[in-house]
Amino acid sequence: MAADPRFFPAGSALTLAEAAAAAGGELVGGDPALRITGVGPLQSAGATEVSFLDNRRYLPLLADSRAAAIVLAPELLARLPEGRVAIVTKQAYLGFGRIARALHPVAPPRPGIHPTAAIDAAAQIGAGVEVGPFAVIEAGAEIGEGCIIGPHAVVGAGVVLGEGCRIGAHASLSHCIAGRFVVLHPGARVGQEGFGFAVTPEGRFETMPQLGRVLLEDFVEIGANACVDRGSQSDTVLGAGTRLDNLVQIGHNVSTGKGCVLVAHVGIAGSTRLGNGVQMGGQSGVAGHVEIGDRVQVAAQSGVMSDVGPGEIVGGSPAWPMRETLRAFAALRKLAGRPAAKPAP
């Protein structure tokens, strides 16, 4: 099914040769001048659309695919039926994504301020900024060139946004310094007070001042309804290129390295440090004051309660090295009199 033009306006059509160049691949077969108008899945892509294959389980779909060309890796080219056209590249999914983006580019900002927006006179608005209906930009905020501030979004006092940031509807930022091309999806919350309190002799909770900031480096992306608390004394920092999925919680004083990926429902407790390239599966969590090394992978629904060294793969709750966790699960199944689980295909 082609992208609905009501939601995904089409850019200029591409020739097959241009599509291959966008994917960083080589065109094998076909007419290089054929015009490509869209993309789609193997089973439904039409004669002027490009599809892709990067998972062997979908090989049977190749036989009946009507796609104008299929983006795939070199090792899968031999499985392509005779007469089909391929765009061969080592990273098929990435190449396909670049073709899709060329055909359906992100809408640029529409410079201007909606008459219902509330912008303090002491705010600074860069050139080419779009400010949507009922958005609020408070005193001392600095909005970089080409930013988009969506409907009902709130940019708090003193917040700084670098060029090209996109702040979705109903998202809010306070106590935040953001770099270039930062994205907040709708409803994201950045810079609110962290969860810190002391207990009085009478047993009441007394909130501790949260005096830090949130620093978002270039190309950080924060999913819908995700929350990033500001630091208590030091700052909360998300490294360049880090991506948070929807409904992720980042506690105060947390810092991540560059290019971390945290999937939906991940929770990181206060003062934990993540290295570069850390990947955490959905519903996993990390206790406070823990050190996670570079390139660590945490399996879904895992609970990390102690430091993890660089490059380790951990799973379970408490999280252990993945091989130990799988052996423990196998032993539990055996104790319960159940057969061992079949490996994934």
N, C-alpha and C positions, 0 to 999 in steps of 0.2 A: 504494500500500500504506500503510495507516494505521500510525502509530507503535506499536511493540510495547509494550503496557502493562506487560510485565515490566520494561522498562528505562526507559520514559517515561510515568510515571503521568499520567493526564489530570487537569486542573483542571476548573473549572466550564465547561459549554458556554456558547457565545456566541450571541446572535442575530446575524443578518446586519448589523443596524444597529450593534451593538456591535463587530462585526468591522471594519466600515468606520471606526468611530471609533478603534479601536486602530491601524489602518493610517494614520490621518490622511488618509483619502480620502473620496470621495463614492460612495454606493451608486447604481448605475444599473440599474433594473429589479429584479425579484424581490420577495419578501415580506420586509420588514424584520424580522418576528418569527420567521422561520425559524431553527431552532436549528442551530448549527454545532458538530460534535463533533470535527473534526480537520482536518488539512491533507494535501496530497499533490501529486504531479506531475500535469501536465495529462492524461497518457495513462491514469492510474489513479485519480485522485481520484473519490470517490463523491458521491452526491447530497446528503450532509450535510457535505461537506468543501470547503475553499477551496484553490485553486491560484493560480499566478501566471505571468506572461509578461513577461520583460524582454529577450528576445533574439529578433530577427525570424526567425531560422532555425527557430524552433519554431512559427511561425504556422500551418503545416498541421495541427498537433495540435489547434487550436481547434475544428475542425469536429466532431470526435468526442468532445471532452471532456464528461464527465458532472458536472463539478464544480458545486457549488452557486453558486459565484461565482469569478471570476478577477480577481486583482489585476493591473492593468496601467497603463501610462502614458497620458496623454490622447491622444497621437498615435497610439496603437494601438487606440483605442476603435472607430474606423470599421471595423476589420478583424474585429470581433467578430461572429460569425454571429447572425442574427436570433433573438430569444428567449433568448439567453444573458444571464447576469447579470454585471455588472462592479463592481469596486471601483476607482475611478480615483484615482490618486495619482501625483505626479511621480517618486517613488522607489519603484517597485513591489517591488523585492527587499526593501528596508527595511520597507515596509509589511507584506509577507507575513511577514517575520521577526517582527514585533511581534504579528501574529495568532497565529503559531505559539507564541511565548513566552507569550501570554495563555492559550492552550489547554494548554500543557505547561510550567508554570512550573518554574524551578530549585528543587530540593528545599531547604527551609530547614534550618539546622542542627538536630540533635537534641541538645539540651543534655545534657551528661554526659561522664564520663571512663570509658573502658573499663578494667576491672580489670587488664588486662595492660599498660596504658600506664605508662611510667616518667617521672614528672614530679618534677623537683628541688624541694625545699621552698622554694628561693629564687626560683622562677619565679612570675610573676604571671599568673593566668588570669582574663580578663574574664567578665562575665555572659553566659550563653547559649552558651558555647563547647562544641563537640563535639570530643572527642579519641578517635580510633579505636584499634583493637587494636594493641599493640606500638609505638605511637608514642612518641617520646622528646622531651621538652622539658627543656633543660638550665638550669643555674643562671643567674639574672638575665634570662632571656627574659621578654618581655612580650607576651601574646597579647590582642589587642583583643576587644571584645564581638562575639559572633556569628560568630567564626571557626570554620572546620572544619579540623581536623588529621587527615589520612587515615591509614589503616593503615601502620605501619612508617615513617611520615614522621619526619624529625629536624629539630628546631628548635634550633639551637646556642646556646651560652652568649651572653647579652647581645643576642640578636636581638630586634627589635621588629617586631610585626605590628599594623597599624592595624585598625580594625573591619571585619568582613565579609570577611576574607581566606579563601581556600580553598586548602589545601595538599594536593595529591594524594598517592596512595599511593606510598611509597618516595621521595618528593621530599625534598630536604635544603636547609637554609639555614644559613649561618654568616656572621659578620661583615657582617650585613645589617640595614638599617633600611628597612622597607616601610611605605607609606602605606595608605590605605583601599581595600578591595575588590581587592586584588592576588590574582591566581590563578596557582598553579603546577600544571601538569598532572603526571601520574604520571612519576616518574623525573627530573624537572628538578633541576638542581644550581645553586645560587646561593651565591657567596661563597668558593668554593674558591681555593686558591693560583693566581695567574697564572703564565704560562709565561715566567719571567724568570730568567736565569742568566748568570754570567760564566765565562770560560774561564781556568783557572789556567795558569801557565807549563808545567806538566806535561801540559797538554792535557785535564785533567778539567773537568767542568762543576760549578760551584758555585752553588747556588740563591741568588738574591738575595731578601732579606726582602720579603714582600708585605704592606705595613703599611696599606693603604687598606681601604675598605669597599665594599659595594654599596648604592646608594640606589635604591629602587624607588618611584617616585611613584605617586599614586592611579591605580587602574584599569589598571595594567600587567598583561599576561597573558603567561605564559611557557609554551611548548609542551612536550610530552612529550620527555624526554631532551635538552632544550636546556641549555646551560651558560653561566653568566655568572660570569666570574672577578672576584674583588675587585681593587681597585686596588693598585698597587705603592707609590706615595707618595701620590698623590691618590686620589679615589674613582672607581669605575665607576658611571655614572648612567644609568638608563632613565627618560625623561621620561613625564609623565602620559599614560595611554591608549596607550602603545606596546605593540605585540603582536609576540611572537616565535612563529613556527611551530615545529613539532617539529624537533629536531636542528639548532638554530641555535647557533653559537658566538660569544660576545662576549668579547673579550680584555680584559686589565687596562687600566684608565684610560679605556676607551671612554665616551663620553657621547652620548646621543641627545636630540633635542628631543622635543616633544610629538607624539603620534599617529603615530609611525613604524610601518611594517609591514615585517617581515623574514620572507620566505618560507623554506620548508624548505631546510636545508643552507647557508644563508647563513653566511659567516664574516667577522667584523670583527676585524682585527688591532689590537694595543694602541695606545692614545692617539689613536685616530681619533675625530673629532667629527662627528656627524650633526645637521643642523638639524631644524626642525619638518616633519612630514609627509613624510619621506623614505620611498620605497617601493623595495624591492629584491626582484627575482625570484629564484626558486629556484636554488641552486648558484652564486649570484654571491658575490663577495668583495671586500674592500677591504684594501689594504696599510696598514701602520701609519703613524701621524702624518699622516693625510690629513684634509682639511676637506671635508665634503659639505654643500652649501647647502640651504636650505629647499626643500621640494617637489621635490627631485631624484627622478627615476625611473631605476632601474638595471635593464636587461634581464636575463633569466635567463642564467646561465652566464657573466656578464661578470666581468672582472677590473679593478677600479678601482685605478690606481696613482698617481694624482695628484689634486690638488684639483678639485672640480666646483662650478661656480657655481650660484646659486639658480635653480630652475626648469628646469634642463637635463635632457634625456633622453639617456642614454648606453647604449652596448652594445658587445659585443665584448671581446676580450682581447688587448692592453690596450684599455680602454674609451675610445671616442671618442664625440663627438656622434652620435646615432643615424643621421642622414642620411649622414654620412661613412662610418659603418660599413656601411650598406646599399650605398653606392656601391662601397666596397672589395670587399664580397662579390660584387657583380655583376661587377666587373672580374676577380676571381679565377675566377669561373665562365666568363667569356669566354676567359680565358687557357687554361683547361682544356678548351675546346671544348664546353662544356655550355650548353644554353639557359638563359636567365634564369629565375629562379624565378617562379612565378605568384603574384600577390598574394593574400593571405588573403581569403576571401569576407567 
